Amino acid sequence: MIDFNGINKRNILIVLILMIFFIGTTTMIYHYGYDKGYKEGTTKTTTTTDSYTSPSLTTEITASSKTNMSDPDLILNNHYHAVINGTDIQIPVKDKYIKETLKDTPSSPSSSTTSTTARVDQTLDLTPLFKDYEKKHKWEVGTGIGRVSNEWYVPIEVQRNFGYNKGVSFQLNVKDNKVDGFQASYKIRF
């Protein structure tokens, strides 16, 4: 039997408050913070990216009940797209339907007793790769035709890009198989 006469009432109150706080916190974590699995029709979405210059991967997982037992257990769908020169380019990929018995885990249900279809949709945005590709053009060479003072000439130009939006170019004007003039310019892309 516990003798409460020798225990300070303040200490009893502190212990009771700590117990109530502990029970309340664990109850809140269990009911609101603990993921008990997927319910039908729910969707989980995650986005993975390292920085502005790397591709981003978005994954969406959905669980739904099967209408027939012959429906697939897992549907994998991958999308690849990039925005190039303002146009959204998509690579068509056919969905992959998986219907097979799991062999590695003996405790997992067989495909004939599984009543849920899981769908995994992944979208890979490759736009940052193409933006980096635009930056990697270091040299440009060009030629054409021009006219000055009613005389035709052929410009030959070489350009060196030393930044994403900066470059230096040098142009020779060729007339009658000899250099008739030149032009040097500093270029800024905006």
C-alpha positions in Angstrom: 0.0 0.0 0.0 1.3 3.5 -0.9 1.4 6.0 1.8 0.3 9.4 0.3 0.8 11.3 3.5 4.5 11.6 3.0 4.4 12.6 -0.7 4.1 16.3 -1.5 0.8 17.2 -3.3 2.8 19.3 -5.7 4.8 16.3 -6.9 1.6 14.3 -7.4 0.2 17.1 -9.5 3.4 17.3 -11.7 3.3 13.5 -12.3 -0.4 13.6 -13.3 0.2 16.5 -15.7 3.1 14.7 -17.3 1.1 11.4 -17.6 -1.9 13.3 -19.2 0.5 15.1 -21.6 2.2 11.8 -22.6 -1.1 10.0 -23.2 -2.5 12.9 -25.1 0.6 13.3 -27.3 0.8 9.6 -28.2 -2.9 9.5 -29.0 -2.6 12.5 -31.3 0.5 11.0 -33.0 -1.3 7.7 -33.5 -4.5 9.1 -34.9 -3.2 12.1 -37.0 0.4 11.5 -37.6 0.7 7.8 -38.2 0.1 6.6 -41.8 -1.9 3.3 -41.6 -1.7 2.7 -45.4 -3.7 3.6 -48.4 -7.4 3.8 -48.4 -9.3 3.3 -51.6 -9.3 6.3 -53.9 -6.5 8.1 -52.0 -3.5 9.5 -53.8 0.0 10.0 -52.5 2.2 12.5 -54.5 5.9 13.1 -54.0 8.2 15.4 -56.0 11.9 14.9 -56.1 14.3 17.5 -57.3 17.8 18.6 -56.3 17.9 22.1 -57.7 16.6 24.4 -60.4 19.0 22.9 -62.9 18.2 19.2 -62.4 15.2 17.3 -63.8 12.3 16.8 -61.4 10.4 13.6 -60.8 6.8 13.6 -59.6 5.4 10.3 -58.4 1.7 9.7 -57.8 0.5 6.5 -56.1 -3.2 5.5 -56.2 -5.0 2.4 -54.8 -8.4 1.3 -56.0 -10.6 -1.8 -55.8 -10.6 -4.2 -58.7 -13.8 -4.6 -60.7 -12.7 -8.0 -62.0 -10.2 -10.4 -60.4 -8.4 -10.5 -63.8 -7.6 -6.8 -63.5 -3.8 -6.1 -63.0 -2.3 -5.8 -59.6 -0.1 -2.9 -60.6 -0.2 -0.3 -63.3 3.1 1.6 -64.1 2.8 4.7 -66.1 5.8 6.9 -66.9 5.6 10.3 -68.6 8.6 12.2 -70.0 8.2 15.8 -71.1 10.2 19.0 -71.6 9.5 22.5 -72.7 11.7 23.4 -75.6 11.4 26.9 -77.2 8.0 27.4 -75.5 6.6 24.1 -76.8 5.6 21.2 -74.4 7.1 18.1 -75.9 5.8 14.7 -74.5 7.3 11.3 -75.2 4.5 8.7 -75.5 5.0 5.7 -73.3 2.5 2.8 -73.1 1.2 1.8 -69.6 2.7 -1.4 -68.1 0.2 -3.7 -66.5 1.6 -6.3 -64.1 -0.4 -9.3 -63.1 1.7 -12.0 -61.5 2.1 -13.9 -58.2 4.7 -12.5 -55.9 7.4 -15.3 -55.5 9.9 -13.7 -53.1 7.6 -13.2 -50.1 5.7 -16.4 -49.0 3.4 -14.4 -46.7 2.1 -12.0 -49.4 -1.2 -12.8 -50.9 -1.4 -14.4 -54.3 -2.6 -12.4 -57.3 -6.0 -14.3 -57.3 -6.8 -13.0 -53.8 -5.6 -9.4 -54.2 -8.6 -7.1 -54.5 -6.7 -3.9 -54.9 -5.0 -2.4 -58.0 -2.1 0.0 -57.3 -1.3 2.7 -59.9 2.0 4.4 -60.0 2.3 7.5 -62.3 5.7 9.1 -62.7 6.4 12.3 -64.6 9.9 13.2 -65.4 10.4 16.9 -66.3 13.5 17.2 -68.5 13.2 20.9 -69.2 16.3 21.9 -67.2 18.5 19.5 -69.3 17.5 21.4 -72.5 18.1 24.7 -70.8 21.6 23.5 -70.0 22.0 22.3 -73.6 21.3 25.8 -74.9 24.1 27.1 -72.6 26.7 24.6 -73.9 27.0 26.0 -77.4 30.4 27.7 -77.2 31.1 28.4 -80.9 28.9 29.4 -83.8 29.8 29.8 -87.4 27.7 31.5 -90.1 27.7 32.7 -93.6 25.3 34.5 -95.9 25.0 37.2 -98.6 25.0 40.9 -98.2 24.9 44.1 -100.3 26.6 47.5 -99.7 26.7 50.4 -102.2 25.1 48.2 -104.9 27.8 45.6 -104.6 27.3 42.1 -103.3 29.6 40.4 -100.8 29.7 37.2 -98.7 29.9 37.6 -94.9 31.7 34.8 -93.0 31.1 35.0 -89.2 32.6 33.2 -86.2 31.1 33.7 -82.8 32.4 32.6 -79.4 29.8 32.4 -76.5 31.3 32.9 -73.1 28.2 32.9 -71.1 24.5 32.0 -71.3 23.6 35.4 -72.7 27.0 36.9 -73.9 29.2 36.4 -76.9 31.8 38.0 -79.2 31.6 37.7 -83.0 34.0 38.5 -85.8 32.8 38.8 -89.4 34.8 39.0 -92.6 33.2 40.4 -95.8 34.5 38.6 -98.8 34.2 40.1 -102.3 35.9 38.9 -105.5 37.8 36.2 -103.5 39.5 38.7 -101.2 38.6 40.3 -97.8 36.9 43.6 -98.4 35.9 44.5 -94.9 35.3 43.2 -91.4 33.1 43.6 -88.4 33.6 42.8 -84.7 30.7 42.9 -82.2 29.8 42.1 -78.6 26.4 40.3 -78.3 24.0 40.1 -75.4 21.0 37.8 -75.5 17.8 39.0 -73.8 
